[in-house]
């Protein structure tokens, strides 16, 4: 199998990025966050719960959780032990319960009960590392603070040669350079769908992939 040629010039690289984005837009035009939520606080909680857990599992837990703790104040006043039991099935429940209660108290005490809308401030909230903060700012507020880098974005950005890095911080930095800012939010949602459906970790479905014309990844399977 002969692979498509690598772009040589900056102009060719830019044109290739546009083809990647067009393919994603065509296939996943309305991609959005899979975590169910009604407001920014609920999205923050759901994102904390989603660490090392599937979105499907989180979506099973959150409806009951938000019925039991309807407001940020309810989480701030929760017993860590009891909250850990409530979120047990999402894994790492002690750490997650501690983060959620800490986040609720910080938002009430330091931010007048409002989720901060800038990255630096949001990073001060317990449980809101860079990926979580980017999810909340992008999905809840439409603020393109960065690019969400999860396991799908990591794998596929490398396969598509948008980065050669392996640490999320460096991958995000490369993606912020490679992609137009207006694509930062949608790109991650689209890649997560693409990673679940086509460019899966083992045996990617290259024969049905819309990127075959310009993907020269060594992970490619013959078309
Ligand atoms: Fe992934 Fe294969 Fe598509 Fe390349 S051609 S992006 S490896 S599914």
Boltz pocket constraint, residues with backbone or C-beta under 6 A from the ligand:
constraints:
  - pocket:
      binder: B
      contacts: [[A, 159], [A, 160], [A, 198], [A, 199], [A, 200], [A, 204], [A, 205], [A, 206], [A, 209], [A, 210], [A, 211], [A, 212], [A, 215], [A, 216], [A, 217], [A, 219], [A, 220], [A, 221]]
      max_distance: 6.0
